[in-house]
């Protein structure tokens, strides 16, 4: 299955959350590929602590592949090349976890038919090789979004299942932006239909992930004043109404990631060691990531029997 990670704005937690979902699925034994289609900022390797590709790779990156300069993009075995001590001690039951980085110094670029064919070739090959392929897209309406919409609408891809995750923070501006990315003119749905997608099918393959959501009942906020607590509760209710009005309400939310202090300081994977040993991360955050990772391929959370 292909899972496309999208957001209308930067800073939504899209990359760090989708990287955590890929990591969690690999821990369960799935073979997982993480494809960095954030062409303007190919920094996914930083989340996985892979020093050789922190700002993309110097050779055989996805830019070079899509532009026809190389015949195969490089794949980085994260378990072997990471400097993260927990990941280096790979659990025995874990599946493969491979990063396909963009090129260092790469940027957004217009894509034509040749790039589309190479993109389709890549997706078909990865779909055959991995259980789950997570494709991290550039923020907003980008060439990357257009490319994957065209690829997944192509007849060659008709038997490849795909899903979209749209990430947003739990704020007024981010809710409106996420809804616009999906539902408004030139959004994912209308652009997908223009490229040959069935509107109902595409719509049913999109779910939202709310990231960095503060819980007014959490001990993290136990020291706020009564006035602040009341204000937060009122904001939360108003945001739920706004999300419902914008058609991104609870019925189409795959999961919610709590506000996690360590992720405000460092975009990183959340491991059991962070929760149990060093105790720098909250148990609720790890459990939320595990649950969303499970729901990615659980049809009951996608409106399917």
CORLINUR-V882927 format. One record per residue. N is the residue number from 1. RES is the residue in one letter. OMEGA is omega in radians with two decimals (999 if undefined). NEAR is the number of other ideal C-beta (glycine too) atoms within 8 Angstrom. Layout:
n:N res:RES omega:OMEGA near:NEAR
n:N res:RES omega:OMEGA near:NEAR
//
This chain:
n:1 res:X omega:3.03 near:12
n:2 res:X omega:3.06 near:13
n:3 res:X omega:-3.13 near:15
n:4 res:X omega:-3.13 near:11
n:5 res:X omega:-3.05 near:14
n:6 res:X omega:3.02 near:14
n:7 res:X omega:3.13 near:14
n:8 res:X omega:-3.11 near:13
n:9 res:X omega:2.95 near:11
n:10 res:X omega:3.09 near:5
n:11 res:X omega:-3.14 near:5
n:12 res:X omega:-3.02 near:13
n:13 res:X omega:-3.09 near:12
n:14 res:X omega:-3.05 near:13
n:15 res:X omega:-3.08 near:13
n:16 res:X omega:3.14 near:11
n:17 res:X omega:-3.14 near:15
n:18 res:X omega:3.06 near:15
n:19 res:X omega:3.08 near:15
n:20 res:X omega:3.11 near:13
n:21 res:X omega:3.09 near:14
n:22 res:X omega:3.13 near:13
n:23 res:X omega:-3.13 near:13
n:24 res:X omega:3.12 near:11
n:25 res:X omega:3.09 near:14
n:26 res:X omega:3.11 near:14
n:27 res:X omega:-3.13 near:9
n:28 res:X omega:3.13 near:9
n:29 res:X omega:3.10 near:7
n:30 res:X omega:2.98 near:10
n:31 res:X omega:-2.97 near:10
n:32 res:X omega:3.00 near:17
n:33 res:X omega:3.06 near:14
n:34 res:X omega:-3.00 near:16
n:35 res:X omega:-3.05 near:12
n:36 res:X omega:3.07 near:15
n:37 res:X omega:3.00 near:13
n:38 res:X omega:-2.93 near:15
n:39 res:X omega:-3.12 near:15
n:40 res:X omega:-3.10 near:9
n:41 res:X omega:-3.06 near:5
n:42 res:X omega:-3.02 near:18
n:43 res:X omega:-3.12 near:12
n:44 res:X omega:-3.11 near:14
n:45 res:X omega:-3.14 near:17
n:46 res:X omega:3.13 near:9
n:47 res:X omega:-3.14 near:13
n:48 res:X omega:-3.13 near:15
n:49 res:X omega:3.07 near:12
n:50 res:X omega:-2.99 near:14
n:51 res:X omega:-3.07 near:7
n:52 res:X omega:-3.07 near:8
n:53 res:X omega:-3.07 near:13
n:54 res:X omega:3.09 near:8
n:55 res:X omega:-3.07 near:7
n:56 res:X omega:-3.12 near:16
n:57 res:X omega:-3.13 near:13
n:58 res:X omega:3.14 near:6
n:59 res:X omega:3.08 near:7
n:60 res:X omega:3.07 near:9
n:61 res:X omega:-3.09 near:17
n:62 res:X omega:3.05 near:16
n:63 res:X omega:-3.10 near:12
n:64 res:X omega:3.13 near:12
n:65 res:X omega:-3.08 near:15
n:66 res:X omega:3.11 near:11
n:67 res:X omega:3.03 near:8
n:68 res:X omega:-3.12 near:7
n:69 res:X omega:3.07 near:5
n:70 res:X omega:-3.09 near:8
n:71 res:X omega:3.14 near:3
n:72 res:X omega:3.03 near:6
n:73 res:X omega:-3.14 near:11
n:74 res:X omega:3.03 near:10
n:75 res:X omega:-3.09 near:8
n:76 res:X omega:3.07 near:14
n:77 res:X omega:-3.03 near:9
n:78 res:X omega:-3.13 near:13
n:79 res:X omega:-3.08 near:11
n:80 res:X omega:-2.97 near:5
n:81 res:X omega:3.11 near:8
n:82 res:X omega:2.99 near:11
n:83 res:X omega:3.12 near:7
n:84 res:X omega:-3.03 near:9
n:85 res:X omega:3.14 near:6
n:86 res:X omega:3.12 near:8
n:87 res:X omega:3.12 near:14
n:88 res:X omega:3.09 near:9
n:89 res:X omega:-3.05 near:6
n:90 res:X omega:3.10 near:7
n:91 res:X omega:-3.01 near:6
n:92 res:X omega:-3.06 near:4
n:93 res:X omega:-3.06 near:6
n:94 res:X omega:3.03 near:10
n:95 res:X omega:3.10 near:11
n:96 res:X omega:3.07 near:9
n:97 res:X omega:-2.98 near:13
n:98 res:X omega:3.10 near:12
n:99 res:X omega:3.00 near:15
n:100 res:X omega:-3.02 near:13
n:101 res:X omega:2.95 near:15
n:102 res:X omega:3.13 near:14
n:103 res:X omega:3.01 near:13
n:104 res:X omega:-3.14 near:11
n:105 res:X omega:3.13 near:6
n:106 res:X omega:3.12 near:13
n:107 res:X omega:3.08 near:6
n:108 res:X omega:3.12 near:8
n:109 res:X omega:3.10 near:9
n:110 res:X omega:-3.09 near:4
n:111 res:X omega:3.11 near:10
n:112 res:X omega:-3.09 near:6
n:113 res:X omega:3.14 near:5
n:114 res:X omega:3.12 near:7
n:115 res:X omega:3.12 near:12
n:116 res:X omega:3.14 near:13
n:117 res:X omega:3.12 near:8
n:118 res:X omega:3.09 near:11
n:119 res:X omega:3.12 near:13
n:120 res:X omega:3.10 near:12
n:121 res:X omega:-3.12 near:8
n:122 res:X omega:-3.11 near:11
n:123 res:X omega:3.14 near:14
n:124 res:X omega:3.14 near:11
n:125 res:X omega:-3.13 near:8
n:126 res:X omega:3.10 near:13
n:127 res:X omega:3.11 near:11
n:128 res:X omega:-3.03 near:5
n:129 res:X omega:-3.03 near:7
n:130 res:X omega:3.05 near:12
n:131 res:X omega:-3.10 near:8
n:132 res:X omega:3.11 near:14
n:133 res:X omega:3.13 near:13
n:134 res:X omega:-3.10 near:14
n:135 res:X omega:-3.13 near:11
n:136 res:X omega:-3.04 near:14
n:137 res:X omega:3.04 near:13
n:138 res:X omega:3.13 near:13
n:139 res:X omega:3.06 near:12
n:140 res:X omega:3.09 near:9
n:141 res:X omega:-3.01 near:8
n:142 res:X omega:3.03 near:12
n:143 res:X omega:3.13 near:11
n:144 res:X omega:3.11 near:12
n:145 res:X omega:3.13 near:14
n:146 res:X omega:-3.10 near:11
n:147 res:X omega:-3.09 near:14
n:148 res:X omega:3.03 near:13
n:149 res:X omega:3.10 near:13
n:150 res:X omega:-3.11 near:10
n:151 res:X omega:-3.08 near:12
n:152 res:X omega:3.06 near:13
n:153 res:X omega:-3.05 near:10
n:154 res:X omega:3.13 near:11
n:155 res:X omega:3.14 near:4
n:156 res:X omega:-3.08 near:6
n:157 res:X omega:-2.99 near:13
n:158 res:X omega:-3.11 near:6
n:159 res:X omega:3.14 near:3
n:160 res:X omega:3.13 near:11
n:161 res:X omega:-3.14 near:5
n:162 res:X omega:3.05 near:11
n:163 res:X omega:3.13 near:13
n:164 res:X omega:2.94 near:11
n:165 res:X omega:3.10 near:14
n:166 res:X omega:-3.05 near:16
n:167 res:X omega:3.02 near:15
n:168 res:X omega:3.04 near:17
n:169 res:X omega:-3.05 near:11
n:170 res:X omega:3.09 near:13
n:171 res:X omega:-3.13 near:7
n:172 res:X omega:-3.09 near:8
n:173 res:X omega:-3.09 near:7
n:174 res:X omega:3.09 near:13
n:175 res:X omega:3.13 near:15
n:176 res:X omega:-3.13 near:10
n:177 res:X omega:-3.13 near:11
n:178 res:X omega:3.10 near:16
n:179 res:X omega:3.12 near:13
n:180 res:X omega:3.14 near:10
n:181 res:X omega:-3.08 near:14
n:182 res:X omega:-2.88 near:13
n:183 res:X omega:-2.99 near:8
n:184 res:X omega:3.11 near:9
n:185 res:X omega:-3.07 near:4
n:186 res:X omega:3.07 near:6
n:187 res:X omega:-3.05 near:12
n:188 res:X omega:-3.06 near:14
n:189 res:X omega:-3.10 near:12
n:190 res:X omega:3.11 near:10
n:191 res:X omega:3.10 near:13
n:192 res:X omega:3.10 near:13
n:193 res:X omega:3.11 near:11
n:194 res:X omega:-3.11 near:6
n:195 res:X omega:3.03 near:9
n:196 res:X omega:3.11 near:6
n:197 res:X omega:2.94 near:11
n:198 res:X omega:-3.01 near:6
n:199 res:X omega:-3.10 near:9
n:200 res:X omega:3.14 near:6
n:201 res:X omega:3.13 near:8
n:202 res:X omega:3.13 near:13
n:203 res:X omega:-3.13 near:8
n:204 res:X omega:3.14 near:8
n:205 res:X omega:-3.14 near:9
n:206 res:X omega:3.03 near:13
n:207 res:X omega:-3.08 near:12
n:208 res:X omega:3.06 near:13
n:209 res:X omega:3.11 near:15
n:210 res:X omega:-3.07 near:11
n:211 res:X omega:3.11 near:14
n:212 res:X omega:-3.10 near:12
n:213 res:X omega:3.12 near:11
n:214 res:X omega:3.08 near:11
n:215 res:X omega:-3.11 near:9
n:216 res:X omega:-3.14 near:9
n:217 res:X omega:-3.08 near:4
n:218 res:X omega:3.05 near:11
n:219 res:X omega:3.13 near:4
n:220 res:X omega:-3.09 near:8
n:221 res:X omega:-3.05 near:13
n:222 res:X omega:-3.09 near:6
n:223 res:X omega:-3.12 near:3
n:224 res:X omega:3.14 near:7
n:225 res:X omega:3.10 near:5
n:226 res:X omega:3.13 near:5
n:227 res:X omega:3.12 near:6
n:228 res:X omega:3.14 near:9
n:229 res:X omega:3.13 near:11
n:230 res:X omega:3.13 near:8
n:231 res:X omega:3.13 near:8
n:232 res:X omega:3.12 near:12
n:233 res:X omega:3.14 near:9
n:234 res:X omega:3.11 near:8
n:235 res:X omega:-3.13 near:8
n:236 res:X omega:3.11 near:10
n:237 res:X omega:3.14 near:8
n:238 res:X omega:3.12 near:9
n:239 res:X omega:3.09 near:12
n:240 res:X omega:3.09 near:10
n:241 res:X omega:3.13 near:8
n:242 res:X omega:-3.14 near:11
n:243 res:X omega:3.12 near:12
n:244 res:X omega:3.13 near:9
n:245 res:X omega:-3.10 near:6
n:246 res:X omega:3.11 near:12
n:247 res:X omega:3.01 near:9
n:248 res:X omega:-3.12 near:13
n:249 res:X omega:-2.99 near:10
n:250 res:X omega:-3.07 near:7
n:251 res:X omega:3.14 near:4
n:252 res:X omega:3.08 near:9
n:253 res:X omega:3.12 near:12
n:254 res:X omega:3.13 near:10
n:255 res:X omega:-3.11 near:10
n:256 res:X omega:3.09 near:10
n:257 res:X omega:-3.12 near:15
n:258 res:X omega:2.99 near:13
n:259 res:X omega:-3.05 near:10
n:260 res:X omega:-3.06 near:12
n:261 res:X omega:-3.06 near:8
n:262 res:X omega:3.12 near:11
n:263 res:X omega:3.03 near:13
n:264 res:X omega:-3.11 near:7
n:265 res:X omega:-3.07 near:5
n:266 res:X omega:3.07 near:5
n:267 res:X omega:-3.01 near:7
n:268 res:X omega:3.00 near:9
n:269 res:X omega:3.06 near:12
n:270 res:X omega:-3.11 near:13
n:271 res:X omega:3.06 near:10
n:272 res:X omega:3.13 near:7
n:273 res:X omega:3.12 near:8
n:274 res:X omega:-3.11 near:13
n:275 res:X omega:-2.98 near:12
n:276 res:X omega:-3.05 near:6
n:277 res:X omega:-3.12 near:7
n:278 res:X omega:3.10 near:5
n:279 res:X omega:3.10 near:7
n:280 res:X omega:-3.14 near:5
n:281 res:X omega:-3.11 near:12
n:282 res:X omega:3.12 near:9
n:283 res:X omega:-3.10 near:7
n:284 res:X omega:3.14 near:8
n:285 res:X omega:3.12 near:13
n:286 res:X omega:3.14 near:14
n:287 res:X omega:3.11 near:8
n:288 res:X omega:3.12 near:12
n:289 res:X omega:3.10 near:14
n:290 res:X omega:-3.10 near:9
n:291 res:X omega:3.12 near:9
n:292 res:X omega:3.11 near:14
n:293 res:X omega:3.12 near:12
n:294 res:X omega:-3.07 near:8
n:295 res:X omega:-3.12 near:10
n:296 res:X omega:-3.10 near:14
n:297 res:X omega:3.09 near:7
n:298 res:X omega:-3.03 near:8
n:299 res:X omega:-3.12 near:7
n:300 res:X omega:3.12 near:6
n:301 res:X omega:3.13 near:7
n:302 res:X omega:3.08 near:10
n:303 res:X omega:-3.14 near:3
n:304 res:X omega:-3.13 near:5
n:305 res:X omega:999 near:3
//
